[in-house]
Amino acid sequence: MSQTVLEPELSLDTLGQSRWMVTIFNNDTNSFAEVIAILIEATGCTIEEAQIEAWEAHTYGKAPVHFGALKVCDEAAGVISRIGVRAQVTPEWEN
């Protein structure tokens, strides 16, 4: 009995070429509450996720906070940086 094998259609998304991430960096200016609020606004994450990400940035000096297409990450980083938090957009994986 034969089976039809469907191969996935490859796109830049499936090859990992268009997946980006936003990383935030700790500072001595913003409060946890400010960072949590801006992460929720910028990324649409839950309060629990924003709390974890703020803690990671505080504890480790930086934290990845959002993953997606370049345009979406640039927009999120722009919102985050409005309050003075440094936000950097980079490819999720270095080639």
FENSULBEL-V8126 format. One record per pair of residues at least 24 apart in sequence whose ideal C-beta (glycine too) atoms are under 10 Angstrom apart, sorted by the first residue. I is the first residue (numbers start at 1). J is the second residue. Records with the same first field share a line. If there is no record, write none. Layout:
I=J ; J
This chain:
12=69
13=69
16=91 ; 92 ; 93 ; 95
17=91 ; 93 ; 95
18=68 ; 69 ; 70 ; 71 ; 91 ; 92
19=67 ; 68 ; 69 ; 70 ; 73 ; 91 ; 92 ; 93
20=66 ; 67 ; 68 ; 69 ; 70 ; 71 ; 72 ; 73 ; 74 ; 76 ; 77 ; 89 ; 90 ; 91 ; 92 ; 93
21=64 ; 65 ; 66 ; 67 ; 68 ; 73 ; 76 ; 77 ; 88 ; 89 ; 90 ; 91 ; 92 ; 93
22=63 ; 64 ; 65 ; 66 ; 67 ; 68 ; 72 ; 73 ; 74 ; 75 ; 76 ; 77 ; 78 ; 79 ; 80 ; 81 ; 87 ; 88 ; 89 ; 90
23=53 ; 57 ; 62 ; 63 ; 64 ; 65 ; 66 ; 73 ; 77 ; 86 ; 87 ; 88 ; 89 ; 90
24=53 ; 54 ; 56 ; 57 ; 62 ; 63 ; 64 ; 65 ; 66 ; 76 ; 77 ; 80 ; 81 ; 85 ; 86 ; 87 ; 88
25=57 ; 60 ; 61 ; 62 ; 63 ; 85 ; 86 ; 87 ; 88
26=54 ; 56 ; 57 ; 58 ; 59 ; 60 ; 61 ; 62 ; 63 ; 85 ; 86
27=57 ; 58 ; 83 ; 84 ; 85 ; 86
29=83 ; 84 ; 85
30=54 ; 57 ; 83 ; 84 ; 85
31=83
32=57 ; 58
34=83 ; 84 ; 85
35=63 ; 65 ; 80 ; 83 ; 85
37=83
38=65 ; 76 ; 79 ; 80 ; 81 ; 82 ; 83 ; 84 ; 85 ; 87
39=63 ; 65 ; 66 ; 76 ; 79 ; 80 ; 85 ; 87
41=76 ; 79 ; 80 ; 82 ; 83
42=66 ; 73 ; 75 ; 76 ; 77 ; 78 ; 79 ; 80 ; 81 ; 82 ; 83 ; 85 ; 87
43=67 ; 68 ; 72 ; 73 ; 75 ; 76 ; 79 ; 80
44=76
54=85
57=85 ; 86
62=86 ; 88
64=88 ; 90 ; 92
67=92
68=92
